[in-house]
């Protein structure tokens, strides 16, 4: 077995976010001034966390956020940020560049909630899930190969709880690998449903499921404990446990 921590963060604010516009894949924005401040606040919050691997969407706003977090990390030791196209934002087709309110109206006219609506030319939820599955397969293989010395034989690691207040909640000294992933809001929302509904990821006791499935704020954080079953022939998911969802204590009120 190999257990590792997976922390997923949404990128910082862009001007498009501030103006209520959809970016998707077609608009590759950089962070706004507030977005940089949010990323720096996330970096300070995570500065003592020992990340062993970092992955980011290949879009500017995610890469810039990852670079800021890495640059402030006190335990970082010359590891590369691996960019992955499979982490990029969901495509919103013809709605990209337009107001989020316009897409809400399109979804309402189609009789669907906006989180499940696919504008013409956009990606369906199932298509995004295929990309998420592909990234996880790559991630699991990468972690198993790079951390062979941490693979344990026997019982599965179970983190202690409760989880509250710290960037490394629920992480004991038994877990020596920690992957940071920087991605996007709609992608993360689909990923959370995929983890829980398809991969049987457990959630913290008493969790509000409406909040669990809600949109993640800019630089909001979700954290998981992932356990892999590793053999010479394959690497398979053995278990996944959610530690916290959409955490944003690091962001000051004026920068939300």
PASEBA-1860 file (N, C-alpha, C; in nm, 3 decimals):
! residues 256
1> XXXXXXXX> 0.084/-0.121/0.000/0.000/0.000/0.000/0.087/0.126/0.000 ~ 0.039/0.226/-0.070/0.102/0.358/-0.065/-0.006/0.459/-0.032 ~ 0.011/0.533/0.077/-0.083/0.640/0.113/-0.016/0.774/0.093 ~ -0.090/0.867/0.033/-0.036/1.001/0.016/-0.148/1.103/0.029 ~ -0.108/1.226/0.058/-0.204/1.336/0.068/-0.218/1.402/-0.069 ~ -0.340/1.435/-0.103/-0.369/1.507/-0.227/-0.441/1.636/-0.191 ~ -0.376/1.750/-0.217/-0.437/1.881/-0.194/-0.464/1.945/-0.329 ~ -0.591/1.978/-0.355/-0.631/2.039/-0.482/-0.675/2.182/-0.455
9> XXXXXXXX> -0.621/2.275/-0.532/-0.647/2.418/-0.513/-0.696/2.479/-0.643 ~ -0.795/2.566/-0.631/-0.837/2.644/-0.748/-0.741/2.762/-0.764 ~ -0.719/2.803/-0.887/-0.633/2.919/-0.915/-0.688/3.046/-0.852 ~ -0.604/3.147/-0.845/-0.647/3.277/-0.794/-0.736/3.351/-0.892 ~ -0.792/3.462/-0.846/-0.885/3.541/-0.927/-0.819/3.599/-1.052 ~ -0.896/3.603/-1.161/-0.857/3.676/-1.282/-0.955/3.791/-1.301 ~ -0.926/3.879/-1.394/-1.019/3.989/-1.421/-1.152/3.935/-1.471 ~ -1.146/3.826/-1.547/-1.270/3.764/-1.596/-1.355/3.714/-1.479
17> XXXXXXXX> -1.291/3.652/-1.379/-1.364/3.610/-1.260/-1.431/3.731/-1.194 ~ -1.356/3.837/-1.179/-1.407/3.957/-1.112/-1.526/4.016/-1.187 ~ -1.521/4.009/-1.320/-1.626/4.068/-1.402/-1.742/3.972/-1.428 ~ -1.736/3.851/-1.371/-1.845/3.756/-1.389/-1.853/3.697/-1.527 ~ -1.735/3.680/-1.591/-1.728/3.626/-1.727/-1.673/3.484/-1.727 ~ -1.718/3.403/-1.820/-1.670/3.265/-1.833/-1.541/3.261/-1.912 ~ -1.442/3.187/-1.861/-1.315/3.173/-1.932/-1.305/3.038/-2.004 ~ -1.335/2.931/-1.929/-1.324/2.799/-1.990/-1.184/2.772/-2.039
25> XXXXXXXX> -1.176/2.713/-2.158/-1.046/2.681/-2.217/-1.002/2.784/-2.321 ~ -1.097/2.858/-2.376/-1.064/2.948/-2.487/-1.000/3.078/-2.445 ~ -1.011/3.114/-2.317/-0.954/3.240/-2.269/-0.850/3.208/-2.163 ~ -0.725/3.239/-2.193/-0.614/3.199/-2.108/-0.563/3.320/-2.029 ~ -0.636/3.358/-1.926/-0.607/3.479/-1.849/-0.497/3.458/-1.747 ~ -0.427/3.566/-1.716/-0.335/3.569/-1.602/-0.412/3.613/-1.477 ~ -0.348/3.603/-1.362/-0.411/3.645/-1.238/-0.426/3.796/-1.232 ~ -0.532/3.842/-1.168/-0.549/3.983/-1.139/-0.461/4.019/-1.019
33> XXXXXXXX> -0.460/4.146/-0.982/-0.383/4.187/-0.864/-0.434/4.116/-0.739 ~ -0.567/4.108/-0.727/-0.624/4.036/-0.613/-0.593/3.887/-0.622 ~ -0.592/3.833/-0.745/-0.559/3.692/-0.763/-0.418/3.659/-0.716 ~ -0.325/3.750/-0.742/-0.188/3.732/-0.694/-0.186/3.734/-0.542 ~ -0.260/3.827/-0.482/-0.266/3.835/-0.336/-0.327/3.708/-0.276 ~ -0.429/3.654/-0.342/-0.491/3.529/-0.296/-0.391/3.414/-0.303 ~ -0.316/3.406/-0.413/-0.217/3.301/-0.428/-0.107/3.314/-0.323 ~ -0.067/3.437/-0.294/0.035/3.459/-0.192/-0.017/3.420/-0.053
41> XXXXXXXX> -0.146/3.446/-0.028/-0.206/3.407/0.100/-0.212/3.255/0.111 ~ -0.245/3.189/0.002/-0.246/3.042/0.001/-0.105/2.989/0.023 ~ -0.008/3.056/-0.039/0.131/3.014/-0.024/0.177/3.026/0.121 ~ 0.138/3.133/0.187/0.175/3.150/0.328/0.109/3.043/0.414 ~ -0.016/3.013/0.385/-0.090/2.911/0.460/-0.024/2.774/0.444 ~ 0.033/2.749/0.327/0.090/2.618/0.296/0.243/2.616/0.305 ~ 0.304/2.721/0.355/0.448/2.735/0.346/0.526/2.625/0.419 ~ 0.467/2.565/0.522/0.537/2.461/0.597/0.498/2.319/0.557
49> XXXXXXXX> 0.408/2.309/0.459/0.365/2.176/0.414/0.470/2.119/0.319 ~ 0.512/1.997/0.346/0.616/1.934/0.265/0.555/1.865/0.144 ~ 0.544/1.940/0.034/0.495/1.881/-0.090/0.608/1.803/-0.156 ~ 0.576/1.684/-0.203/0.675/1.603/-0.276/0.653/1.608/-0.426 ~ 0.532/1.647/-0.467/0.497/1.654/-0.610/0.400/1.769/-0.631 ~ 0.414/1.839/-0.743/0.324/1.949/-0.776/0.280/1.936/-0.921 ~ 0.149/1.945/-0.942/0.091/1.937/-1.076/0.000/2.058/-1.096 ~ -0.006/2.107/-1.219/-0.092/2.222/-1.247/-0.149/2.210/-1.386
57> XXXXXXXX> -0.267/2.266/-1.404/-0.323/2.285/-1.537/-0.223/2.365/-1.621 ~ -0.228/2.345/-1.752/-0.135/2.418/-1.839/-0.185/2.556/-1.876 ~ -0.290/2.605/-1.809/-0.341/2.739/-1.835/-0.273/2.839/-1.742 ~ -0.257/2.963/-1.789/-0.175/3.064/-1.719/-0.218/3.084/-1.575 ~ -0.347/3.096/-1.551/-0.395/3.129/-1.417/-0.362/3.020/-1.315 ~ -0.362/2.894/-1.361/-0.328/2.784/-1.270/-0.177/2.774/-1.252 ~ -0.102/2.785/-1.361/0.045/2.777/-1.352/0.100/2.890/-1.265 ~ 0.047/3.010/-1.282/0.094/3.124/-1.203/0.066/3.103/-1.054
65> XXXXXXXX> -0.052/3.049/-1.023/-0.086/3.021/-0.884/0.010/2.917/-0.825 ~ 0.035/2.810/-0.901/0.128/2.706/-0.854/0.267/2.761/-0.832 ~ 0.313/2.846/-0.922/0.448/2.903/-0.911/0.461/2.989/-0.785 ~ 0.357/3.065/-0.753/0.361/3.149/-0.633/0.364/3.062/-0.508 ~ 0.283/2.958/-0.505/0.280/2.869/-0.388/0.414/2.801/-0.368 ~ 0.471/2.753/-0.478/0.600/2.683/-0.470/0.711/2.777/-0.427 ~ 0.708/2.900/-0.477/0.817/2.995/-0.447/0.823/3.032/-0.300 ~ 0.712/3.020/-0.228/0.707/3.058/-0.087/0.722/2.938/0.007
73> XXXXXXXX> 0.728/2.817/-0.049/0.728/2.698/0.035/0.865/2.677/0.099 ~ 0.868/2.660/0.231/0.993/2.648/0.305/1.059/2.512/0.291 ~ 0.983/2.411/0.247/1.038/2.276/0.239/1.070/2.234/0.096 ~ 1.047/2.323/0.000/1.064/2.290/-0.142/1.209/2.264/-0.175 ~ 1.234/2.162/-0.257/1.373/2.127/-0.290/1.390/2.096/-0.438 ~ 1.376/2.197/-0.520/1.408/2.189/-0.663/1.327/2.085/-0.739 ~ 1.201/2.067/-0.701/1.114/1.980/-0.778/1.037/2.062/-0.882 ~ 1.012/2.001/-0.995/0.944/2.071/-1.103/0.792/2.072/-1.084
81> XXXXXXXX> 0.729/2.176/-1.138/0.583/2.178/-1.148/0.548/2.107/-1.278 ~ 0.475/1.998/-1.268/0.437/1.921/-1.386/0.305/1.976/-1.438 ~ 0.305/2.028/-1.560/0.180/2.081/-1.618/0.108/1.968/-1.692 ~ -0.023/1.963/-1.675/-0.103/1.856/-1.733/-0.225/1.914/-1.803 ~ -0.237/1.898/-1.934/-0.356/1.946/-2.006/-0.486/1.884/-1.953 ~ -0.477/1.765/-1.895/-0.598/1.699/-1.843/-0.655/1.771/-1.722 ~ -0.581/1.869/-1.666/-0.629/1.947/-1.552/-0.693/2.080/-1.593 ~ -0.694/2.110/-1.723/-0.745/2.241/-1.765/-0.896/2.251/-1.740
89> XXXXXXXX> -0.944/2.375/-1.744/-1.083/2.402/-1.711/-1.179/2.334/-1.810 ~ -1.300/2.314/-1.766/-1.405/2.262/-1.854/-1.429/2.361/-1.967 ~ -1.451/2.310/-2.086/-1.485/2.396/-2.200/-1.633/2.433/-2.193 ~ -1.662/2.562/-2.211/-1.799/2.609/-2.210/-1.849/2.649/-2.349 ~ -1.777/2.607/-2.453/-1.823/2.628/-2.590/-1.855/2.772/-2.621 ~ -1.974/2.794/-2.678/-2.011/2.929/-2.724/-2.031/3.027/-2.608 ~ -2.040/2.976/-2.485/-2.063/3.065/-2.370/-1.934/3.130/-2.321 ~ -1.819/3.082/-2.366/-1.692/3.138/-2.320/-1.678/3.284/-2.362
97> XXXXXXXX> -1.636/3.366/-2.267/-1.622/3.508/-2.293/-1.747/3.587/-2.257 ~ -1.858/3.517/-2.236/-1.983/3.583/-2.201/-2.007/3.584/-2.051 ~ -2.114/3.650/-2.011/-2.148/3.658/-1.870/-2.195/3.523/-1.816 ~ -2.156/3.494/-1.691/-2.204/3.373/-1.625/-2.357/3.375/-1.619 ~ -2.415/3.494/-1.600/-2.561/3.506/-1.595/-2.625/3.461/-1.725 ~ -2.558/3.487/-1.839/-2.613/3.444/-1.968/-2.619/3.293/-1.976 ~ -2.515/3.225/-1.923/-2.517/3.079/-1.925/-2.623/3.026/-1.829 ~ -2.644/3.094/-1.717/-2.750/3.054/-1.625/-2.886/3.060/-1.695
105> XXXXXXXX> -2.906/3.163/-1.775/-3.031/3.176/-1.849/-3.044/3.067/-1.955 ~ -2.932/3.032/-2.020/-2.933/2.924/-2.118/-2.969/2.791/-2.050 ~ -2.912/2.769/-1.933/-2.939/2.646/-1.859/-3.086/2.641/-1.816 ~ -3.137/2.756/-1.769/-3.277/2.762/-1.726/-3.370/2.732/-1.841 ~ -3.340/2.787/-1.959/-3.423/2.762/-2.077/-3.422/2.615/-2.117 ~ -3.307/2.548/-2.087/-3.295/2.405/-2.119/-3.350/2.317/-2.007 ~ -3.394/2.380/-1.897/-3.449/2.304/-1.786/-3.345/2.228/-1.706 ~ -3.222/2.282/-1.698/-3.114/2.214/-1.627/-3.046/2.310/-1.529
113> XXXXXXXX> -2.988/2.257/-1.420/-2.904/2.341/-1.333/-2.777/2.379/-1.409 ~ -2.724/2.495/-1.379/-2.608/2.543/-1.454/-2.487/2.450/-1.440 ~ -2.474/2.384/-1.325/-2.359/2.295/-1.305/-2.361/2.173/-1.397 ~ -2.479/2.140/-1.449/-2.491/2.022/-1.536/-2.517/2.058/-1.682 ~ -2.540/2.185/-1.709/-2.573/2.228/-1.845/-2.448/2.235/-1.932 ~ -2.461/2.190/-2.056/-2.351/2.196/-2.151/-2.389/2.289/-2.266 ~ -2.325/2.407/-2.277/-2.353/2.497/-2.389/-2.309/2.432/-2.521 ~ -2.368/2.472/-2.632/-2.323/2.419/-2.762/-2.172/2.434/-2.780
121> XXXXXXXX> -2.107/2.324/-2.816/-1.963/2.325/-2.835/-1.883/2.303/-2.710 ~ -1.950/2.291/-2.594/-1.881/2.272/-2.467/-1.863/2.126/-2.432 ~ -1.794/2.103/-2.321/-1.772/1.967/-2.272/-1.887/1.923/-2.182 ~ -1.930/1.800/-2.199/-2.028/1.743/-2.108/-1.959/1.704/-1.978 ~ -2.039/1.677/-1.876/-1.985/1.632/-1.748/-1.907/1.502/-1.768 ~ -1.961/1.412/-1.849/-1.894/1.283/-1.872/-1.760/1.301/-1.942 ~ -1.751/1.397/-2.032/-1.624/1.422/-2.100/-1.520/1.477/-2.002 ~ -1.564/1.562/-1.909/-1.471/1.613/-1.808/-1.426/1.498/-1.718
129> XXXXXXXX> -1.518/1.409/-1.682/-1.483/1.295/-1.598/-1.378/1.207/-1.665 ~ -1.384/1.194/-1.796/-1.283/1.115/-1.867/-1.145/1.178/-1.849 ~ -1.138/1.312/-1.854/-1.010/1.379/-1.833/-0.963/1.363/-1.688 ~ -1.057/1.371/-1.594/-1.022/1.352/-1.453/-0.968/1.212/-1.431 ~ -1.035/1.114/-1.487/-0.990/0.975/-1.474/-0.851/0.957/-1.533 ~ -0.826/1.020/-1.648/-0.695/1.010/-1.712/-0.587/1.073/-1.626 ~ -0.618/1.189/-1.564/-0.519/1.252/-1.477/-0.491/1.165/-1.356 ~ -0.595/1.110/-1.294/-0.574/1.026/-1.176/-0.489/0.904/-1.210
137> XXXXXXXX> -0.512/0.844/-1.324/-0.431/0.729/-1.365/-0.283/0.769/-1.374 ~ -0.259/0.885/-1.435/-0.122/0.938/-1.446/-0.066/0.970/-1.308 ~ -0.146/1.036/-1.224/-0.102/1.073/-1.089/-0.066/0.950/-1.007 ~ -0.153/0.851/-1.005/-0.130/0.731/-0.924/-0.003/0.660/-0.969 ~ 0.016/0.649/-1.100/0.135/0.583/-1.151/0.261/0.661/-1.113 ~ 0.252/0.793/-1.127/0.366/0.879/-1.094/0.403/0.867/-0.946 ~ 0.303/0.870/-0.860/0.329/0.861/-0.716/0.388/0.725/-0.679 ~ 0.336/0.620/-0.740/0.386/0.485/-0.710/0.531/0.467/-0.755
145> XXXXXXXX> 0.564/0.522/-0.870/0.700/0.509/-0.923/0.798/0.592/-0.842 ~ 0.761/0.716/-0.810/0.853/0.808/-0.742/0.867/0.780/-0.593 ~ 0.770/0.708/-0.536/0.772/0.686/-0.391/0.768/0.538/-0.356 ~ 0.842/0.459/-0.432/0.847/0.315/-0.407/0.898/0.284/-0.267 ~ 0.986/0.370/-0.216/1.042/0.346/-0.083/0.939/0.367/0.028 ~ 0.825/0.429/-0.005/0.722/0.454/0.095/0.609/0.351/0.089 ~ 0.616/0.259/-0.006/0.513/0.156/-0.017/0.525/0.061/0.101 ~ 0.411/0.036/0.167/0.409/-0.051/0.284/0.326/-0.176/0.253
153> XXXXXXXX> 0.365/-0.285/0.310/0.291/-0.409/0.295/0.208/-0.431/0.421 ~ 0.083/-0.470/0.400/-0.002/-0.495/0.516/-0.120/-0.402/0.520 ~ -0.155/-0.353/0.639/-0.280/-0.280/0.656/-0.273/-0.141/0.595 ~ -0.391/-0.093/0.562/-0.407/0.037/0.498/-0.397/0.149/0.602 ~ -0.331/0.258/0.567/-0.322/0.374/0.655/-0.459/0.441/0.669 ~ -0.496/0.474/0.791/-0.619/0.547/0.818/-0.585/0.672/0.897 ~ -0.608/0.791/0.842/-0.574/0.915/0.913/-0.663/0.936/1.033 ~ -0.609/1.005/1.134/-0.687/1.037/1.252/-0.767/1.165/1.228
161> XXXXXXXX> -0.872/1.185/1.302/-0.952/1.305/1.297/-0.974/1.355/1.439 ~ -1.050/1.458/1.465/-1.118/1.536/1.363/-1.023/1.627/1.286 ~ -1.072/1.683/1.178/-0.988/1.765/1.091/-1.036/1.910/1.098 ~ -0.956/1.996/1.153/-0.996/2.136/1.159/-0.878/2.226/1.185 ~ -0.867/2.332/1.103/-0.780/2.442/1.137/-0.640/2.443/1.080 ~ -0.594/2.335/1.019/-0.455/2.333/0.975/-0.444/2.285/0.830 ~ -0.337/2.329/0.764/-0.318/2.294/0.623/-0.282/2.148/0.605 ~ -0.237/2.082/0.711/-0.200/1.941/0.702/-0.291/1.856/0.791
169> XXXXXXXX> -0.417/1.896/0.806/-0.512/1.824/0.890/-0.513/1.675/0.858 ~ -0.513/1.593/0.962/-0.529/1.451/0.942/-0.409/1.380/0.887 ~ -0.298/1.451/0.872/-0.179/1.392/0.812/-0.080/1.354/0.921 ~ -0.058/1.226/0.939/0.037/1.181/1.041/0.174/1.162/0.979 ~ 0.270/1.131/1.061/0.406/1.109/1.013/0.416/0.986/0.923 ~ 0.312/0.900/0.924/0.314/0.782/0.839/0.301/0.816/0.691 ~ 0.247/0.936/0.661/0.226/0.975/0.523/0.338/1.070/0.483 ~ 0.425/1.025/0.395/0.544/1.102/0.361/0.538/1.162/0.222
177> XXXXXXXX> 0.434/1.131/0.146/0.418/1.187/0.011/0.297/1.279/0.010 ~ 0.311/1.391/-0.059/0.203/1.491/-0.061/0.202/1.557/-0.198 ~ 0.094/1.537/-0.272/0.082/1.594/-0.406/-0.008/1.718/-0.402 ~ 0.042/1.828/-0.458/-0.036/1.950/-0.473/-0.083/1.958/-0.618 ~ -0.211/1.986/-0.638/-0.268/2.001/-0.772/-0.338/2.136/-0.780 ~ -0.307/2.215/-0.883/-0.372/2.344/-0.902/-0.455/2.337/-1.030 ~ -0.585/2.359/-1.016/-0.674/2.344/-1.130/-0.776/2.458/-1.133 ~ -0.901/2.425/-1.168/-1.003/2.526/-1.197/-1.136/2.493/-1.129
185> XXXXXXXX> -1.223/2.594/-1.117/-1.346/2.581/-1.042/-1.443/2.476/-1.093 ~ -1.482/2.485/-1.220/-1.579/2.389/-1.275/-1.520/2.248/-1.279 ~ -1.392/2.239/-1.312/-1.323/2.110/-1.313/-1.327/2.047/-1.175 ~ -1.297/2.125/-1.071/-1.295/2.072/-0.935/-1.434/2.030/-0.890 ~ -1.535/2.101/-0.934/-1.673/2.066/-0.897/-1.710/1.929/-0.954 ~ -1.674/1.906/-1.080/-1.699/1.776/-1.142/-1.615/1.669/-1.074 ~ -1.490/1.704/-1.042/-1.400/1.607/-0.978/-1.455/1.562/-0.844 ~ -1.511/1.654/-0.765/-1.565/1.617/-0.635/-1.678/1.517/-0.650
193> XXXXXXXX> -1.766/1.539/-0.746/-1.874/1.443/-0.770/-1.818/1.308/-0.815 ~ -1.718/1.312/-0.900/-1.656/1.189/-0.950/-1.592/1.111/-0.835 ~ -1.520/1.181/-0.748/-1.454/1.115/-0.635/-1.558/1.044/-0.546 ~ -1.666/1.114/-0.514/-1.764/1.061/-0.419/-1.857/0.958/-0.484 ~ -1.909/0.991/-0.602/-2.009/0.905/-0.665/-1.949/0.787/-0.742 ~ -1.829/0.804/-0.797/-1.770/0.698/-0.878/-1.658/0.623/-0.805 ~ -1.583/0.694/-0.720/-1.467/0.632/-0.654/-1.493/0.602/-0.507 ~ -1.616/0.626/-0.460/-1.654/0.596/-0.321/-1.568/0.667/-0.219
201> XXXXXXXX> -1.526/0.789/-0.251/-1.452/0.871/-0.156/-1.543/0.906/-0.039 ~ -1.493/0.890/0.084/-1.572/0.925/0.202/-1.554/1.073/0.235 ~ -1.650/1.130/0.305/-1.645/1.271/0.342/-1.638/1.283/0.494 ~ -1.594/1.398/0.546/-1.587/1.415/0.692/-1.723/1.394/0.757 ~ -1.727/1.339/0.878/-1.854/1.318/0.948/-1.931/1.448/0.962 ~ -2.061/1.442/0.932/-2.146/1.560/0.945/-2.131/1.660/0.833 ~ -2.061/1.624/0.726/-2.040/1.718/0.616/-2.172/1.756/0.550 ~ -2.185/1.883/0.515/-2.300/1.933/0.442/-2.277/1.905/0.294
209> XXXXXXXX> -2.355/1.815/0.234/-2.327/1.774/0.097/-2.350/1.887/-0.003 ~ -2.440/1.979/0.029/-2.458/2.094/-0.060/-2.329/2.176/-0.066 ~ -2.262/2.189/0.048/-2.134/2.261/0.052/-2.024/2.180/-0.016 ~ -2.026/2.050/0.004/-1.926/1.962/-0.059/-1.930/1.975/-0.211 ~ -2.051/1.985/-0.267/-2.066/1.991/-0.412/-2.077/2.135/-0.465 ~ -2.055/2.234/-0.379/-2.066/2.373/-0.422/-1.941/2.418/-0.496 ~ -1.952/2.535/-0.561/-1.839/2.589/-0.635/-1.726/2.629/-0.540 ~ -1.605/2.594/-0.576/-1.489/2.629/-0.494/-1.448/2.774/-0.521
217> XXXXXXXX> -1.421/2.853/-0.418/-1.378/2.992/-0.439/-1.234/2.996/-0.493 ~ -1.194/3.111/-0.543/-1.056/3.125/-0.590/-0.958/3.096/-0.478 ~ -0.862/3.012/-0.505/-0.762/2.955/-0.414/-0.824/2.876/-0.299 ~ -0.952/2.836/-0.313/-1.010/2.743/-0.217/-0.938/2.609/-0.227 ~ -0.934/2.536/-0.116/-0.856/2.411/-0.108/-0.942/2.293/-0.069 ~ -0.917/2.180/-0.132/-0.977/2.052/-0.094/-0.863/1.954/-0.068 ~ -0.879/1.872/0.035/-0.770/1.779/0.067/-0.823/1.637/0.088 ~ -0.741/1.540/0.046/-0.780/1.399/0.050/-0.661/1.314/0.097
225> XXXXXXXX> -0.694/1.200/0.156/-0.595/1.096/0.179/-0.625/0.986/0.078 ~ -0.526/0.952/-0.004/-0.542/0.852/-0.109/-0.455/0.731/-0.075 ~ -0.513/0.613/-0.084/-0.437/0.490/-0.061/-0.441/0.406/-0.188 ~ -0.323/0.367/-0.234/-0.309/0.288/-0.355/-0.266/0.146/-0.323 ~ -0.316/0.053/-0.401/-0.271/-0.085/-0.393/-0.170/-0.104/-0.506 ~ -0.046/-0.127/-0.470/0.063/-0.131/-0.568/0.116/-0.273/-0.583 ~ 0.131/-0.314/-0.707/0.194/-0.443/-0.737/0.281/-0.425/-0.860 ~ 0.355/-0.527/-0.894/0.440/-0.519/-1.013/0.357/-0.502/-1.139
233> XXXXXXXX> 0.234/-0.552/-1.135/0.150/-0.551/-1.255/0.067/-0.424/-1.268 ~ 0.028/-0.362/-1.155/-0.064/-0.249/-1.166/-0.061/-0.162/-1.041 ~ -0.119/-0.044/-1.056/-0.142/0.047/-0.944/-0.291/0.079/-0.944 ~ -0.360/0.047/-0.834/-0.503/0.066/-0.827/-0.542/0.143/-0.702 ~ -0.649/0.218/-0.713/-0.701/0.290/-0.596/-0.760/0.191/-0.497 ~ -0.715/0.200/-0.373/-0.768/0.116/-0.267/-0.871/0.191/-0.183 ~ -0.848/0.319/-0.160/-0.940/0.398/-0.080/-0.909/0.546/-0.091 ~ -1.011/0.629/-0.066/-0.994/0.773/-0.075/-1.082/0.838/0.031
241> XXXXXXXX> -1.025/0.929/0.107/-1.096/0.993/0.216/-1.080/1.144/0.205 ~ -1.191/1.216/0.206/-1.187/1.363/0.201/-1.160/1.417/0.341 ~ -1.063/1.505/0.352/-1.027/1.566/0.480/-1.101/1.698/0.499 ~ -1.099/1.785/0.396/-1.178/1.908/0.400/-1.208/1.953/0.258 ~ -1.308/2.043/0.247/-1.357/2.087/0.116/-1.367/2.238/0.111 ~ -1.315/2.297/0.002/-1.333/2.440/-0.027/-1.288/2.532/0.086 ~ -1.180/2.496/0.153/-1.130/2.578/0.263/-1.076/2.711/0.210 ~ -1.109/2.821/0.280/-1.065/2.954/0.234/-1.029/3.048/0.349
249> XXXXXXXX> -0.996/2.992/0.465/-0.962/3.077/0.580/-0.841/3.167/0.552 ~ -0.756/3.126/0.460/-0.636/3.203/0.432/-0.663/3.334/0.360 ~ -0.783/3.349/0.304/-0.816/3.467/0.223/-0.885/3.569/0.312 ~ -0.832/3.690/0.314/-0.895/3.796/0.392/-1.026/3.837/0.328 ~ -1.116/3.895/0.405/-1.249/3.929/0.356/-1.243/4.020/0.233 ~ -1.149/4.115/0.234/-1.144/4.210/0.122/-1.091/4.147/-0.007 ~ -1.027/4.028/0.005/-0.972/3.963/-0.115/-1.055/3.843/-0.160 ~ -1.180/3.833/-0.110/-1.269/3.725/-0.155/-1.356/3.772/-0.270
END
